[in-house]
Amino acid sequence: MSDSDLAFLSIAALGRLYRKRKVSPVEVTQFLLSRVERLNPKLNAYITVTGDLAIAAARKAESELFRKSSHDRGLLHGVPISFKDNIFTRDVRTTAGSKVLRDFIPLHDAPVAARLKESGAVLLGKTNMHEFAYGVSNNNPHYGPVRNPWNLERISGGSSGGSAAAVAAGLCYASIGTDTGGSIRVPAALCGIVGFKPGVGRVSAQDVIPLSRTLDFVGPLARSVSDAALLLDPIFARGEGENALLAHPRTKRRFRLGMPKDLFFHPIAEDVRRVFDEAVRVVQERSAFVRELSIPMLAETEDAGNQIAWPEATHVHQLSGWFPNFSADYGQDVRSRLEAGTRVSATAYLNALEVRGKFIRLLHAAMAEAKVDALVIPTTPISAPLIGEEKTLIGSQEHSTRALLLRNNRPANLAGVPAISIPCGFTADRLPVGLQLISGVTDDLLLLQIAAALEREFVGFVAPPATS
């Protein structure tokens, strides 16, 4: 097996090799740490690498798996993963990508981290992110920008950009990120991997440094839907009668997908539209019926999301004593957004919450009326922009790059519904394009099933050039 083969194995395939004793958790962890040492200087995916702790965890996993009376914790046992650096990890620095928390070391794990450690996963380190998760470029003024493995001059997307770059470059097998307005799905799309934002109440956000408590979600980034489901499984809150994720057999039924034209395609880059349209054509031929439908109030979701996120973020930072006390320690973009949060009135905030409630009802009503299992849209209307590119030209018009990247992702956060991005092809410049699926509020398992079915129709994960 080549180094590349080992770096890009699926979690299930790695687990099979462990149980056949073809490779060991210590060998694999040492191998990935050597890749991180070699490749991280040019990608900047990790802020903190936990080498000694990772080797110790790998030794424990190896002892449990390889002894005669094996204690097998499941498919994540001995699998090296990473966490976004806003997730509490006991005795490991947790900066949230900020200067304010550069020396913060939590005394306990977040529930998400604790459950994954209990499943036997090995933590390689904490990944770079947009400062306090408050941005979409991952151009971090304190720890440097994360560079896209497909083109080092381009952004990885944010705010979970370090997680996406690490997964795409084979610097871990999967990662846990957070998503407030697309911060899992955007970097997944731009780096050519899978990113899943669960529905409301499915994954605990306790002891995850918040951005907006109403809109924050925690979820996996991985190289396949199956790997994402395996990472999600130990941290996922199931309803009564719900099975393990992806435990169901493949179905031959054709899914019903709705394609809203109200917001998600205006504007969109021509090369992204071409790739997305071809993906939908393939899906229609083999896996699903696709019909157009209209979703009311989509145009109001951006402002409502802002009127909720801005004051909630500012309140978190004020309550923590960080803002305005340490204003000079913030990057300019995050500081300006926190200042904007002080100018949102209570009335505007409450009105936005009313819009949110109405949008949730109308979204579900529209999907039920159209009899669709999920919505299908481009994850982002553009491919990965250049680092520092504040404006993007589409046709003859310039648009805010940040607004373009967030536009197709915010509605799922506002509604609290599950959403997933899967890679569906490449532009002429060999930049990945993501296809996003959005389902109803309790349909996480159905969404994963649809995504797994569609994924089989596409090329799937391809190793990017900056991995050798």
Phi and psi in degrees as a GROMACS rama.xvg file:
@    title "Ramachandran Plot"
@    xaxis  label "Phi"
@    yaxis  label "Psi"
@TYPE xy
-76.526  163.493  SER-2
-57.6163  -40.109  ASP-3
-64.0423  -42.3342  SER-4
-59.5162  -44.0795  ASP-5
-66.8331  -40.7026  LEU-6
-64.2831  -31.4963  ALA-7
-112.06  20.5198  PHE-8
-61.4637  151.443  LEU-9
-73.0347  160.296  SER-10
-62.1561  -41.4156  ILE-11
-63.8353  -41.2816  ALA-12
-66.3169  -39.7166  ALA-13
-63.2864  -41.4715  LEU-14
-60.699  -39.1121  GLY-15
-64.4425  -39.983  ARG-16
-64.7843  -39.5158  LEU-17
-58.7441  -48.8166  TYR-18
-72.6085  -17.8272  ARG-19
-93.5451  -1.41583  LYS-20
59.4076  34.6038  ARG-21
-79.4602  -33.6048  LYS-22
-139.138  163.828  VAL-23
-119.232  155.893  SER-24
-56.0418  -36.7251  PRO-25
-66.4714  -45.0112  VAL-26
-59.9493  -44.9685  GLU-27
-68.0279  -41.0223  VAL-28
-64.841  -43.7387  THR-29
-61.9781  -40.0136  GLN-30
-61.4637  -46.4039  PHE-31
-69.4332  -36.3958  LEU-32
-62.3634  -35.3395  LEU-33
-68.753  -35.6751  SER-34
-65.5889  -42.3416  ARG-35
-60.1551  -44.7012  VAL-36
-60.4642  -35.5498  GLU-37
-82.6272  -40.4763  ARG-38
-99.7774  -25.0615  LEU-39
-62.1238  -33.7149  ASN-40
-56.773  -30.5298  PRO-41
-94.2735  -23.3271  LYS-42
-94.9598  -33.0014  LEU-43
60.6682  41.7509  ASN-44
-80.8411  -29.1774  ALA-45
-108.426  139.779  TYR-46
-90.6501  -44.3297  ILE-47
-129.964  128.491  THR-48
-105.974  126.185  VAL-49
-101.742  62.2678  THR-50
-58.883  -52.2765  GLY-51
-64.2138  -43.0723  ASP-52
-64.7666  -37.6832  LEU-53
-64.7415  -44.1208  ALA-54
-63.9191  -40.3688  ILE-55
-63.0994  -42.8936  ALA-56
-66.2342  -37.2223  ALA-57
-66.5966  -38.9343  ALA-58
-63.4489  -41.6876  ARG-59
-62.2241  -45.0959  LYS-60
-61.4855  -41.7111  ALA-61
-63.8989  -41.7263  GLU-62
-62.6624  -42.2965  SER-63
-69.2496  -38.8712  GLU-64
-78.5576  -34.803  LEU-65
-97.7168  -12.4845  PHE-66
-72.8279  164.456  ARG-67
-60.4192  -46.0918  LYS-68
-92.0585  72.9725  SER-69
-57.5026  136.004  SER-70
-110.495  89.8928  HIS-71
-91.7063  116.19  ASP-72
-88.2012  -0.82062  ARG-73
115.998  -175.63  GLY-74
-67.4856  -16.5966  LEU-75
-86.5205  -4.61168  LEU-76
-63.6313  116.677  HIS-77
82.3312  7.68759  GLY-78
-90.979  121.149  VAL-79
-73.8442  126.216  PRO-80
-133.186  178.882  ILE-81
-134.603  162.829  SER-82
-123.406  141.896  PHE-83
-58.6451  146.776  LYS-84
-81.6577  22.3525  ASP-85
-111.507  9.499  ASN-86
-101.763  123.891  ILE-87
-56.7597  130.367  PHE-88
-134.523  123.173  THR-89
-58.2436  128.14  ARG-90
64.6162  13.4722  ASP-91
-123.167  129.58  VAL-92
-51.3855  136.139  ARG-93
-133.025  97.9549  THR-94
-93.1768  -16.6699  THR-95
53.5582  28.2316  ALA-96
66.4026  21.9435  GLY-97
-118.322  160.761  SER-98
-79.4055  -31.1881  LYS-99
-58.7649  -40.0155  VAL-100
-108.543  27.0946  LEU-101
-61.7014  -23.8015  ARG-102
-114.427  15.3832  ASP-103
-79.054  123.168  PHE-104
-123.541  107.146  ILE-105
-62.2252  151.082  PRO-106
-90.815  -6.77296  LEU-107
-150.156  166.063  HIS-108
-86.8134  146.711  ASP-109
-62.5118  151.13  ALA-110
-51.5151  -38.9994  PRO-111
-60.1183  -46.7473  VAL-112
-65.855  -42.273  ALA-113
-61.3752  -43.6004  ALA-114
-68.0505  -36.4445  ARG-115
-71.0041  -35.9684  LEU-116
-64.9271  -39.2342  LYS-117
-63.1916  -28.6517  GLU-118
-78.2015  -3.4865  SER-119
95.1455  1.37561  GLY-120
-63.8224  147.72  ALA-121
-106.216  120.645  VAL-122
-83.6088  115.791  LEU-123
-82.4012  -30.9963  LEU-124
167.397  -177.215  GLY-125
-109.004  130.142  LYS-126
-92.4679  149.97  THR-127
-61.7199  151.417  ASN-128
-155.378  163.467  MET-129
-64.1192  139.492  HIS-130
-49.7573  124.125  GLU-131
52.1025  25.6222  PHE-132
62.6606  18.7404  ALA-133
-102.65  56.5161  TYR-134
174.528  172.619  GLY-135
-122.569  -0.141132  VAL-136
-96.6613  -24.5981  SER-137
59.2077  28.2248  ASN-138
-88.9931  85.5571  ASN-139
-87.0304  124.378  ASN-140
-73.3116  -15.8453  PRO-141
-100.415  -35.9127  HIS-142
-117.245  2.48937  TYR-143
87.6589  160.845  GLY-144
-74.2489  146.668  PRO-145
-81.5145  133.48  VAL-146
-101.835  139.336  ARG-147
-71.3714  127.677  ASN-148
-62.2922  -16.4119  PRO-149
-84.1675  -23.9287  TRP-150
-163.796  111.198  ASN-151
-66.7173  -11.866  LEU-152
-88.1581  -2.36456  GLU-153
-113.09  158.399  ARG-154
-73.5332  155.346  ILE-155
-85.9268  -12.8444  SER-156
89.0295  160.493  GLY-157
-144.189  175.38  GLY-158
-89.1298  -6.47305  SER-159
-90.522  40.1758  SER-160
-68.5758  -33.6583  GLY-161
-65.7131  -39.4771  GLY-162
-62.0656  -45.8152  SER-163
-63.9061  -44.4423  ALA-164
-65.1918  -40.113  ALA-165
-63.8764  -42.9537  ALA-166
-66.36  -46.4094  VAL-167
-64.3875  -33.111  ALA-168
-90.7709  3.22286  ALA-169
72.4159  34.685  GLY-170
-101.237  6.38299  LEU-171
-174.977  167.876  CYS-172
-90.7101  -19.8526  TYR-173
-171.586  170.188  ALA-174
-148.585  158.246  SER-175
-106.87  128.216  ILE-176
-125.52  -173.617  GLY-177
-130.366  157.016  THR-178
-144.346  113.868  ASP-179
-110.913  -27.9556  THR-180
-150.102  23.4454  GLY-181
125.122  11.0805  GLY-182
-72.9362  -8.83555  SER-183
-96.0366  -47.1311  ILE-184
-72.3559  -37.5536  ARG-185
-62.3384  -54.5749  VAL-186
-65.0044  -31.0434  PRO-187
-60.4489  -46.0249  ALA-188
-64.5012  -43.9879  ALA-189
-72.3398  -23.7717  LEU-190
-103.111  -1.53116  CYS-191
78.963  35.5537  GLY-192
-129.001  -173.429  ILE-193
-99.1058  136.288  VAL-194
-135.353  127.629  GLY-195
-119.111  123.3  PHE-196
-102.114  111.352  LYS-197
-68.2983  170.198  PRO-198
-78.4226  171.458  GLY-199
-61.2174  136.308  VAL-200
81.5639  -0.670544  GLY-201
-83.7567  -35.5061  ARG-202
-130.757  130.761  VAL-203
-65.4298  135.987  SER-204
-106.515  14.0234  ALA-205
-63.8371  136.472  GLN-206
60.4741  29.8009  ASP-207
-111.145  121.541  VAL-208
-57.3561  117.441  ILE-209
-80.3308  156.276  PRO-210
-107.742  -60.9831  LEU-211
-136.577  112.207  SER-212
-61.9143  -27.6067  ARG-213
-73.805  -33.0123  THR-214
-110.628  -5.94735  LEU-215
-75.615  139.575  ASP-216
-139.661  152.724  PHE-217
-118.666  134.368  VAL-218
-164.259  177.72  GLY-219
-92.7141  151.357  PRO-220
-121.231  133.446  LEU-221
-155.512  177.117  ALA-222
-92.8549  -3.73219  ARG-223
-153.724  163.444  SER-224
-63.5256  -39.6935  VAL-225
-61.1359  -45.2078  SER-226
-64.1519  -39.556  ASP-227
-61.8345  -41.6387  ALA-228
-66.1845  -37.919  ALA-229
-64.6593  -39.5965  LEU-230
-71.5171  -34.6618  LEU-231
-72.2786  -31.7136  LEU-232
-52.6351  -46.9659  ASP-233
-71.4462  -17.2331  PRO-234
-108.91  3.38584  ILE-235
-94.0107  128.525  PHE-236
-86.3876  114.809  ALA-237
-92.6417  148.607  ARG-238
-82.0486  171.093  GLY-239
-60.9032  127.769  GLU-240
85.174  -2.33223  GLY-241
-80.1791  135.578  GLU-242
-83.7224  175.992  ASN-243
-59.6943  149.259  ALA-244
-62.7163  133.493  LEU-245
59.3053  20.6639  LEU-246
-78.028  -16.7469  ALA-247
-73.782  152.736  HIS-248
-70.5957  158.998  PRO-249
-60.7701  141.56  ARG-250
-107.177  148.105  THR-251
-94.7493  -3.58428  LYS-252
-71.2269  147.139  ARG-253
-84.6788  128.023  ARG-254
-76.7587  159.92  PHE-255
-111.844  116.356  ARG-256
-114.961  140.555  LEU-257
-107.966  138.132  GLY-258
-115.575  100.905  MET-259
-75.8493  132.356  PRO-260
-101.794  0.729407  LYS-261
-66.1177  -38.0092  ASP-262
-133.766  -35.0701  LEU-263
-77.4122  -10.0199  PHE-264
-119.164  10.7025  PHE-265
-132.97  100.172  HIS-266
-91.7215  172.345  PRO-267
-149.768  138.707  ILE-268
-63.5206  141.843  ALA-269
-59.8268  -40.7036  GLU-270
-71.007  -33.8371  ASP-271
-68.2082  -41.7995  VAL-272
-62.1104  -39.756  ARG-273
-62.6079  -46.77  ARG-274
-64.5098  -43.5912  VAL-275
-64.2508  -45.0011  PHE-276
-61.4824  -39.0813  ASP-277
-66.33  -39.2337  GLU-278
-62.7148  -43.3457  ALA-279
-65.1698  -37.972  VAL-280
-60.7431  -43.9054  ARG-281
-64.3002  -42.7219  VAL-282
-61.5547  -42.8841  VAL-283
-64.0106  -34.8392  GLN-284
-69.3897  -32.4876  GLU-285
-121.49  -34.4805  ARG-286
-124.365  -24.1048  SER-287
-153.717  154.258  ALA-288
-90.3973  135.344  PHE-289
-123.523  128.39  VAL-290
-134.365  150.826  ARG-291
-78.0528  148.564  GLU-292
-151.636  168.056  LEU-293
-113.746  134.7  SER-294
-111.829  114.096  ILE-295
-63.8129  150.842  PRO-296
71.1556  8.99858  MET-297
-57.9011  -37.6996  LEU-298
-64.4769  -19.7391  ALA-299
-92.1877  -5.63295  GLU-300
-71.3346  -34.2386  THR-301
-63.6446  -50.1788  GLU-302
-65.9055  -40.8942  ASP-303
-62.0547  -41.9442  ALA-304
-61.9012  -41.8738  GLY-305
-64.4208  -43.3804  ASN-306
-68.6391  -17.0155  GLN-307
-91.7038  -49.5504  ILE-308
-66.6478  -43.351  ALA-309
-58.2535  -56.9198  TRP-310
-68.7492  -33.5091  PRO-311
-64.6242  -41.2536  GLU-312
-64.003  -46.1825  ALA-313
-61.8274  -39.8944  THR-314
-62.4683  -42.0009  HIS-315
-58.2118  -46.0939  VAL-316
-72.7512  -33.3166  HIS-317
-68.5686  -45.0709  GLN-318
-62.9189  -33.4729  LEU-319
-80.3153  -9.35259  SER-320
81.8077  11.5552  GLY-321
-85.3818  -38.3889  TRP-322
-124.716  130.274  PHE-323
-91.7543  8.34872  PRO-324
-55.1603  -37.4633  ASN-325
-117.187  38.9758  PHE-326
-53.264  -38.5969  SER-327
-67.3485  -18.1393  ALA-328
-87.0106  -5.35586  ASP-329
-88.8389  150.089  TYR-330
-65.7706  155.009  GLY-331
-60.0169  -40.557  GLN-332
-67.2274  -42.4374  ASP-333
-70.3724  -41.1927  VAL-334
-59.3196  -42.0756  ARG-335
-66.1461  -33.4016  SER-336
-73.2082  -36.2853  ARG-337
-65.8369  -37.6089  LEU-338
-65.0838  -38.0444  GLU-339
-62.0833  -34.2345  ALA-340
-63.2726  -27.0302  GLY-341
-72.5013  -15.7036  THR-342
-99.2681  1.06972  ARG-343
-84.9317  123.24  VAL-344
-75.1941  159.636  SER-345
-60.4722  -37.5057  ALA-346
-63.0085  -44.212  THR-347
-63.2911  -39.7614  ALA-348
-64.0415  -46.5176  TYR-349
-67.241  -36.779  LEU-350
-62.2188  -39.172  ASN-351
-64.6383  -38.942  ALA-352
-63.9535  -35.9647  LEU-353
-65.3854  -42.358  GLU-354
-60.2203  -42.4005  VAL-355
-58.3095  -48.3105  ARG-356
-61.0329  -42.4601  GLY-357
-67.5802  -40.6361  LYS-358
-62.4367  -41.7113  PHE-359
-58.0172  -46.3323  ILE-360
-63.738  -44.8571  ARG-361
-69.0432  -36.1767  LEU-362
-61.3546  -48.5027  LEU-363
-67.4708  -35.9176  HIS-364
-65.4817  -41.4734  ALA-365
-65.5678  -40.9644  ALA-366
-68.0615  -38.8736  MET-367
-66.8042  -42.4828  ALA-368
-63.765  -38.803  GLU-369
-81.8018  -6.67416  ALA-370
56.2208  49.4415  LYS-371
-110.733  148.227  VAL-372
-80.4695  -30.9646  ASP-373
-162.751  164.527  ALA-374
-96.5913  149.748  LEU-375
-127.832  125.676  VAL-376
-148.204  165.173  ILE-377
-66.6736  140.567  PRO-378
-65.302  -45.4817  THR-379
-134.256  146.979  THR-380
-82.0435  -0.23936  PRO-381
-137.006  158.791  ILE-382
-85.2461  -178.166  SER-383
-58.4762  120.172  ALA-384
-75.2637  166.622  PRO-385
-68.0776  150.467  LEU-386
-60.0943  128.463  ILE-387
86.5637  0.0847213  GLY-388
-78.7984  104.248  GLU-389
-86.1153  -26.1397  GLU-390
-124.278  141.335  LYS-391
-123.856  131.212  THR-392
-87.87  123.791  LEU-393
-123.474  116.519  ILE-394
65.7505  -125.657  GLY-395
-104.472  5.86865  SER-396
-113.936  139.802  GLN-397
-89.5584  140.895  GLU-398
-132.496  153.605  HIS-399
-62.6429  122.931  SER-400
-60.8429  -43.5973  THR-401
-59.0862  -45.9216  ARG-402
-64.1255  -39.3643  ALA-403
-62.8638  -44.1556  LEU-404
-67.8141  -32.8988  LEU-405
-84.7609  -27.302  LEU-406
-52.599  -46.9699  ARG-407
-81.3521  -5.31857  ASN-408
-107.911  -28.8566  ASN-409
-60.0451  -38.6112  ARG-410
-55.932  -37.2593  PRO-411
-68.4397  -33.2328  ALA-412
-69.7285  -42.9912  ASN-413
-61.7298  -39.2024  LEU-414
-84.1728  -13.9854  ALA-415
71.439  23.6187  GLY-416
-100.333  155.232  VAL-417
-69.79  147.255  PRO-418
-150.513  146.807  ALA-419
-140.164  142.321  ILE-420
-111.707  131.075  SER-421
-125.435  146.486  ILE-422
-69.4254  137.968  PRO-423
-129.972  4.77796  CYS-424
153.039  -170.901  GLY-425
-135.078  149.509  PHE-426
-74.8313  174.492  THR-427
-61.5586  -26.1058  ALA-428
-85.8103  10.7561  ASP-429
60.0722  44.7793  ARG-430
-109.746  137.643  LEU-431
-67.3633  151.696  PRO-432
-123.861  136.397  VAL-433
-106.517  143.817  GLY-434
-108.556  128.861  LEU-435
-108.266  138.319  GLN-436
-117.472  135.803  LEU-437
-129.213  132.173  ILE-438
-125.55  -174.031  SER-439
-72.2758  168.669  GLY-440
-61.9627  -30.3565  VAL-441
-108.273  14.5494  THR-442
-100.584  33.3393  ASP-443
-56.8483  -46.7144  ASP-444
-65.8898  -40.8707  LEU-445
-61.968  -41.0386  LEU-446
-63.588  -42.1209  LEU-447
-63.0556  -37.4329  LEU-448
-65.3132  -43.4499  GLN-449
-63.82  -45.508  ILE-450
-61.8228  -39.9882  ALA-451
-64.3154  -38.3941  ALA-452
-67.4352  -43.3485  ALA-453
-69.0665  -38.4211  LEU-454
-55.0029  -35.741  GLU-455
-67.777  -17.3989  ARG-456
-85.9589  -13.1154  GLU-457
-107.944  175.954  PHE-458
-64.3776  -31.9087  VAL-459
80.7722  -157.766  GLY-460
-68.64  136.162  PHE-461
-126.174  133.422  VAL-462
-67.8372  128.748  ALA-463
-73.6446  165.07  PRO-464
-66.852  -30.0776  PRO-465
-85.6125  48.204  ALA-466
-129.669  11.4801  THR-467
